[in-house]
Each structure stands twice: as C-alpha cells, then as structure tokens.
Amino acid sequence: MRLTAQFWVQAYLTRLRLADIPAYVVAHGDDTAGAVLVKLSTLDGQAKVFERRFDLMSGQRRWDILSEGTEPDTDTVIARQRSYDPDLWVIEVEDRQGRHLLDEPGLSE
C-alpha cells in the first residue's frame, strides 16, 4: 500500500523541521496521488530539482536530479513540469549546506 502524497509531504516537512532545515510547499498537488518535486536552493543562486523515479534494475524508488543550475533555470523546469501535470506538488528546501534528507531511509516510499 502506498502513502498518499499529502501524508508523504507532511512527513517530509516534519523531518526537515526537526533538522532545522527550512522548507515550504510552493505548489499543492493532488492530495492522494500527486507526484512530488523537491527543489533544493543553496541560497547562492544555485538550485537542484529532484524527482522520484522507479529504478527498474533494483525495483525500488529513488530520488534523481531532474535539473540543476541557476534558480531561474530550475524554476523554468518546474513551471514546465507543472504545465504537464497540474496535480504536481513542489516543495522548496533552503539549505546552504545542500541538505535535503531525501537519501534518508523511508523517504523513497
């Protein structure tokens, strides 16, 4: 059984808050089945956008970089993705050290 998108987002935001990493819901997608993009801003004009993909080799879900570069460039990629999928969630994480916690156990579910 899969978690709803809203449940996953709330759990992720809680983990970030507990680690003192600021994060915001930039776009609220479909509560049940919306996909999620995570934008990591390092507050120096650079950013990365992560998307969750299914790895056919391992049979597991994992977070891959969809885009990286300047914040305006990554924002353009996010806007394009949202034009294809209006149910898409977008979470923005702000951390100078580049922490996003997506590599922690339980966040690829």
Buried (B, 14 or more C-beta within 10 A) or exposed (E): EEEEBBEBBEBBBEBBEEEEBEBEBBBBBBEEEBBBBBBBBBEEEBBBBBBBEEEEEEEEEBBEEBBBBEBEEBBEBBEEBBEEBEBBBBBBBBBEEEBBBBEEEEBBE
